[in-house]
Amino acid sequence: MDIAWDLIWPQSINRLAESDVVEAVVTIALFLSLAFTASELRQFLKRQDHLEDQIKVASGAFSEVLRTRFDAWSLTSAEREVALLAIKGFSIAEMADLRDTKQGTIKAQCASVYRKADVAGRVQLLSVFLDDLLAEDLVRSNPRAAT
């Protein structure tokens, strides 16, 4: 209201605020609080997405997490089967027997999965999913339970 008053009647005295400095400080404070609120909202939404992923893992939706990761990595159906068997701990020979294929084919498919997942091997592939499951903020330890 004071700014409108100053724009319409610049020469008259406004009893609500006699100093333009006060107006400037309040305006700057409002813009800073708006920027801070927007930043906090962005961080909150990012954290919410992260927590939703953790809830999926914690609630037993591990297969959905697998599917989401496999989709993100653009794995073929054969690579998905091999990746799942690798995560379950099957050896190359066991995977070849189960899939009725040669070990060389399984090794090539495993190498493709590791490359697409940007991991060095089976242990790191498994750790991608274990990191979600064992995230520090997923399960908070109770200090009283340790005593």
GROMACS elastic network, one bead per residue, 0.5 to 0.9 nm:
[ bonds ]
;  ai    aj funct       b0    kb
    1     4     6  0.51706   500
    1     5     6  0.61567   500
    1     6     6  0.87089   500
    2     6     6  0.62124   500
    2     7     6  0.86606   500
    2    14     6  0.73251   500
    2    16     6  0.70894   500
    2    17     6  0.69957   500
    2    23     6  0.81026   500
    3     6     6  0.50672   500
    3     7     6  0.62319   500
    3     8     6  0.86786   500
    3    23     6  0.78988   500
    4     7     6  0.50817   500
    4     8     6  0.61165   500
    4     9     6  0.83475   500
    5     8     6  0.52900   500
    5     9     6  0.57054   500
    5    10     6  0.71851   500
    5    12     6  0.86234   500
    5    14     6  0.73392   500
    6     9     6  0.53687   500
    6    11     6  0.78034   500
    6    12     6  0.79536   500
    6    13     6  0.86556   500
    6    14     6  0.78927   500
    7    10     6  0.56894   500
    9    12     6  0.56652   500
    9    13     6  0.84474   500
   10    13     6  0.80337   500
   13    17     6  0.87813   500
   13    18     6  0.72060   500
   14    17     6  0.60475   500
   14    18     6  0.61721   500
   15    18     6  0.61134   500
   17    20     6  0.75781   500
   17    22     6  0.74272   500
   17    23     6  0.76499   500
   18    21     6  0.89533   500
   18    22     6  0.82639   500
   19    22     6  0.55936   500
   19    23     6  0.69852   500
   20    23     6  0.50010   500
   20    24     6  0.61616   500
   20    25     6  0.86269   500
   21    24     6  0.50199   500
   21    25     6  0.61144   500
   21    26     6  0.85348   500
   22    25     6  0.51839   500
   22    26     6  0.61513   500
   22    27     6  0.85214   500
   23    26     6  0.52137   500
   23    27     6  0.60550   500
   23    28     6  0.85646   500
   24    27     6  0.50725   500
   24    28     6  0.60625   500
   24    29     6  0.84586   500
   25    28     6  0.51723   500
   25    29     6  0.60413   500
   25    30     6  0.85617   500
   26    29     6  0.50298   500
   26    30     6  0.61388   500
   26    31     6  0.87090   500
   27    30     6  0.51055   500
   27    31     6  0.63110   500
   27    32     6  0.86402   500
   28    31     6  0.51602   500
   28    32     6  0.61040   500
   28    33     6  0.85234   500
   29    32     6  0.50955   500
   29    33     6  0.60562   500
   29    34     6  0.85171   500
   30    33     6  0.51189   500
   30    34     6  0.61278   500
   30    35     6  0.86821   500
   31    35     6  0.62228   500
   31    36     6  0.85796   500
   32    35     6  0.51013   500
   32    36     6  0.60978   500
   32    37     6  0.85107   500
   33    37     6  0.59902   500
   33    38     6  0.85359   500
   34    37     6  0.50905   500
   34    38     6  0.61897   500
   34    39     6  0.86359   500
   35    38     6  0.51483   500
   35    39     6  0.62170   500
   35    40     6  0.86415   500
   36    39     6  0.50940   500
   36    40     6  0.61384   500
   36    41     6  0.85386   500
   37    40     6  0.50787   500
   37    41     6  0.60446   500
   37    42     6  0.86301   500
   38    41     6  0.50644   500
   38    42     6  0.62553   500
   38    43     6  0.87158   500
   39    42     6  0.51981   500
   39    43     6  0.63248   500
   39    44     6  0.85895   500
   40    43     6  0.51057   500
   40    44     6  0.60155   500
   40    45     6  0.86196   500
   41    45     6  0.61613   500
   41    46     6  0.85933   500
   42    45     6  0.52382   500
   42    46     6  0.62339   500
   42    47     6  0.86065   500
   43    46     6  0.51154   500
   43    47     6  0.60824   500
   43    48     6  0.84817   500
   44    47     6  0.50775   500
   44    48     6  0.60159   500
   44    49     6  0.86772   500
   45    49     6  0.62716   500
   45    50     6  0.86726   500
   46    49     6  0.52351   500
   46    50     6  0.63803   500
   46    51     6  0.87430   500
   47    50     6  0.50188   500
   47    51     6  0.61182   500
   47    52     6  0.85528   500
   48    51     6  0.50722   500
   48    52     6  0.60822   500
   48    53     6  0.86643   500
   49    52     6  0.51279   500
   49    53     6  0.64080   500
   49    54     6  0.87973   500
   50    53     6  0.52318   500
   50    54     6  0.64181   500
   50    55     6  0.87670   500
   51    55     6  0.60627   500
   51    56     6  0.85728   500
   51   137     6  0.87155   500
   51   138     6  0.78059   500
   52    55     6  0.50094   500
   52    56     6  0.62705   500
   52    57     6  0.87522   500
   53    56     6  0.51747   500
   53    57     6  0.64941   500
   53    58     6  0.87229   500
   53    65     6  0.77525   500
   53   132     6  0.79798   500
   54    57     6  0.50632   500
   54    58     6  0.60125   500
   54    59     6  0.84189   500
   54   132     6  0.63129   500
   54   133     6  0.69555   500
   54   135     6  0.79994   500
   54   137     6  0.89727   500
   54   138     6  0.63904   500
   55    59     6  0.57756   500
   55    60     6  0.84908   500
   55    61     6  0.83554   500
   55   138     6  0.79818   500
   56    59     6  0.52617   500
   56    60     6  0.64718   500
   56    62     6  0.69117   500
   56    64     6  0.77554   500
   56    65     6  0.72665   500
   57    60     6  0.55423   500
   57    61     6  0.53330   500
   57    62     6  0.51788   500
   57    63     6  0.86935   500
   57    64     6  0.84136   500
   57    65     6  0.68443   500
   57   129     6  0.88877   500
   57   132     6  0.70290   500
   57   133     6  0.60323   500
   58    61     6  0.72816   500
   58    62     6  0.79907   500
   58   132     6  0.89213   500
   58   133     6  0.66903   500
   58   138     6  0.79102   500
   59    62     6  0.80370   500
   60    63     6  0.79568   500
   60    64     6  0.89709   500
   61    64     6  0.53554   500
   61    65     6  0.65840   500
   61    66     6  0.88155   500
   62    65     6  0.50323   500
   62    66     6  0.61518   500
   62    67     6  0.85975   500
   62   129     6  0.86406   500
   63    67     6  0.60905   500
   63    68     6  0.85251   500
   64    68     6  0.60554   500
   64    69     6  0.85422   500
   65    68     6  0.50614   500
   65    69     6  0.61394   500
   65    70     6  0.84498   500
   65   129     6  0.81680   500
   66    69     6  0.52091   500
   66    70     6  0.59772   500
   66    71     6  0.84685   500
   66    84     6  0.83908   500
   66   129     6  0.79118   500
   67    70     6  0.50013   500
   67    71     6  0.59911   500
   67    72     6  0.84958   500
   67    80     6  0.85957   500
   68    71     6  0.51160   500
   68    72     6  0.61649   500
   68    73     6  0.86383   500
   69    73     6  0.61464   500
   69    74     6  0.85079   500
   69   117     6  0.85170   500
   70    73     6  0.50652   500
   70    74     6  0.60479   500
   70    75     6  0.55447   500
   70    76     6  0.85417   500
   70    79     6  0.89104   500
   70    80     6  0.67444   500
   70    83     6  0.88290   500
   70   117     6  0.84405   500
   71    75     6  0.64089   500
   71    76     6  0.89219   500
   72    75     6  0.80200   500
   72   117     6  0.88388   500
   73   113     6  0.81844   500
   73   116     6  0.55783   500
   73   117     6  0.59571   500
   74   116     6  0.75788   500
   75    78     6  0.79084   500
   75    79     6  0.55648   500
   75    80     6  0.58752   500
   75   112     6  0.85899   500
   75   113     6  0.69573   500
   75   116     6  0.76080   500
   76    79     6  0.50630   500
   76    80     6  0.60906   500
   76    81     6  0.87021   500
   77    80     6  0.50017   500
   77    81     6  0.63361   500
   77    82     6  0.87145   500
   78    81     6  0.52079   500
   78    82     6  0.62689   500
   78    83     6  0.85509   500
   78   109     6  0.76067   500
   79    82     6  0.50583   500
   79    83     6  0.58941   500
   79    84     6  0.84380   500
   79   106     6  0.88671   500
   79   109     6  0.57361   500
   79   110     6  0.71270   500
   79   112     6  0.75630   500
   79   113     6  0.61963   500
   80    83     6  0.50552   500
   80    84     6  0.60728   500
   80    85     6  0.85555   500
   80   113     6  0.80391   500
   81    84     6  0.51789   500
   81    85     6  0.61976   500
   81    86     6  0.85718   500
   81    99     6  0.87505   500
   82    85     6  0.50784   500
   82    86     6  0.60455   500
   82    87     6  0.85618   500
   82    95     6  0.70999   500
   82    99     6  0.86334   500
   82   106     6  0.71073   500
   82   109     6  0.69377   500
   82   110     6  0.65942   500
   82   113     6  0.82466   500
   83    87     6  0.61106   500
   83    88     6  0.85523   500
   83   109     6  0.84311   500
   83   110     6  0.68064   500
   83   113     6  0.66509   500
   83   114     6  0.86665   500
   83   122     6  0.85853   500
   83   125     6  0.83750   500
   84    87     6  0.50691   500
   84    88     6  0.61868   500
   84    89     6  0.87385   500
   85    89     6  0.63950   500
   85    90     6  0.56268   500
   85    91     6  0.83628   500
   85    95     6  0.67077   500
   86    89     6  0.50941   500
   86    90     6  0.55032   500
   86    91     6  0.72024   500
   86    92     6  0.81839   500
   86    95     6  0.80067   500
   86   110     6  0.80488   500
   86   122     6  0.64670   500
   86   125     6  0.85284   500
   86   126     6  0.82888   500
   87    90     6  0.76493   500
   87   122     6  0.70900   500
   87   123     6  0.83399   500
   87   125     6  0.72659   500
   87   126     6  0.56495   500
   88   126     6  0.87984   500
   89   122     6  0.85959   500
   90    93     6  0.80569   500
   90    94     6  0.58307   500
   90    95     6  0.61213   500
   91    94     6  0.50970   500
   91    95     6  0.61165   500
   91    96     6  0.85510   500
   92    95     6  0.51284   500
   92    96     6  0.61496   500
   92    97     6  0.86727   500
   92   103     6  0.61783   500
   92   104     6  0.88275   500
   92   106     6  0.64806   500
   92   107     6  0.69418   500
   92   110     6  0.89231   500
   93    96     6  0.50740   500
   93    97     6  0.62377   500
   93    98     6  0.86370   500
   93   102     6  0.83398   500
   93   103     6  0.60466   500
   93   106     6  0.84647   500
   94    97     6  0.50935   500
   94    98     6  0.61002   500
   94    99     6  0.85027   500
   94   103     6  0.89189   500
   95    98     6  0.50732   500
   95    99     6  0.59803   500
   95   100     6  0.81712   500
   95   101     6  0.83240   500
   95   103     6  0.78887   500
   95   106     6  0.70602   500
   96    99     6  0.52001   500
   96   100     6  0.56174   500
   96   102     6  0.55423   500
   96   103     6  0.53385   500
   96   104     6  0.86571   500
   96   105     6  0.79989   500
   96   106     6  0.62270   500
   97   101     6  0.65862   500
   97   102     6  0.79580   500
   97   103     6  0.84914   500
   98   101     6  0.79860   500
   99   102     6  0.86294   500
   99   106     6  0.88052   500
  101   104     6  0.85181   500
  101   105     6  0.68403   500
  101   106     6  0.74751   500
  102   105     6  0.53732   500
  102   106     6  0.66236   500
  102   107     6  0.88561   500
  103   106     6  0.50107   500
  103   107     6  0.61141   500
  103   108     6  0.85941   500
  104   107     6  0.50338   500
  104   108     6  0.61764   500
  104   109     6  0.85867   500
  105   108     6  0.51318   500
  105   109     6  0.61614   500
  105   110     6  0.85559   500
  106   109     6  0.50448   500
  106   110     6  0.60197   500
  106   111     6  0.85078   500
  107   110     6  0.50575   500
  107   111     6  0.61077   500
  107   112     6  0.85967   500
  108   111     6  0.50720   500
  108   112     6  0.62175   500
  108   113     6  0.86923   500
  109   112     6  0.50212   500
  109   113     6  0.62121   500
  109   114     6  0.86489   500
  110   113     6  0.50408   500
  110   114     6  0.61532   500
  110   115     6  0.85440   500
  110   121     6  0.82813   500
  110   122     6  0.83187   500
  111   114     6  0.51345   500
  111   115     6  0.61068   500
  111   116     6  0.86266   500
  111   120     6  0.87635   500
  111   121     6  0.78945   500
  112   115     6  0.51026   500
  112   116     6  0.61514   500
  112   117     6  0.85035   500
  113   116     6  0.52043   500
  113   117     6  0.60094   500
  113   118     6  0.83471   500
  113   119     6  0.85648   500
  113   125     6  0.87803   500
  114   117     6  0.50811   500
  114   118     6  0.58409   500
  114   119     6  0.51006   500
  114   120     6  0.61510   500
  114   121     6  0.59338   500
  114   122     6  0.75785   500
  114   124     6  0.86213   500
  114   125     6  0.69885   500
  115   119     6  0.63500   500
  115   120     6  0.75681   500
  115   121     6  0.88782   500
  116   119     6  0.78932   500
  117   120     6  0.88447   500
  117   125     6  0.72908   500
  117   128     6  0.88882   500
  118   125     6  0.86019   500
  119   122     6  0.80600   500
  119   123     6  0.86989   500
  119   124     6  0.56548   500
  119   125     6  0.60660   500
  119   128     6  0.86329   500
  120   123     6  0.80763   500
  120   124     6  0.62847   500
  120   125     6  0.77785   500
  121   124     6  0.55177   500
  121   125     6  0.61928   500
  121   126     6  0.87713   500
  122   126     6  0.62107   500
  122   127     6  0.85539   500
  123   126     6  0.51846   500
  123   127     6  0.61342   500
  123   128     6  0.88278   500
  124   128     6  0.63174   500
  125   128     6  0.53910   500
  125   129     6  0.72998   500
  126   129     6  0.55570   500
  126   130     6  0.62597   500
  126   131     6  0.86584   500
  127   131     6  0.57274   500
  127   132     6  0.85324   500
  128   131     6  0.54475   500
  128   132     6  0.70063   500
  129   132     6  0.53591   500
  129   133     6  0.64906   500
  129   134     6  0.87582   500
  130   134     6  0.58045   500
  130   135     6  0.80366   500
  131   134     6  0.52036   500
  131   135     6  0.55372   500
  131   136     6  0.88413   500
  132   135     6  0.53332   500
  132   138     6  0.81523   500
  133   138     6  0.73273   500
  133   139     6  0.88034   500
  134   137     6  0.83843   500
  134   138     6  0.66911   500
  134   139     6  0.72071   500
  135   138     6  0.51487   500
  135   139     6  0.70699   500
  136   139     6  0.62324   500
  136   140     6  0.68375   500
  137   140     6  0.60427   500
  141   144     6  0.88340   500
  141   145     6  0.78979   500
  141   146     6  0.84852   500
  142   145     6  0.53561   500
  142   146     6  0.70580   500
  143   146     6  0.55548   500
  143   147     6  0.71772   500
  144   147     6  0.54308   500
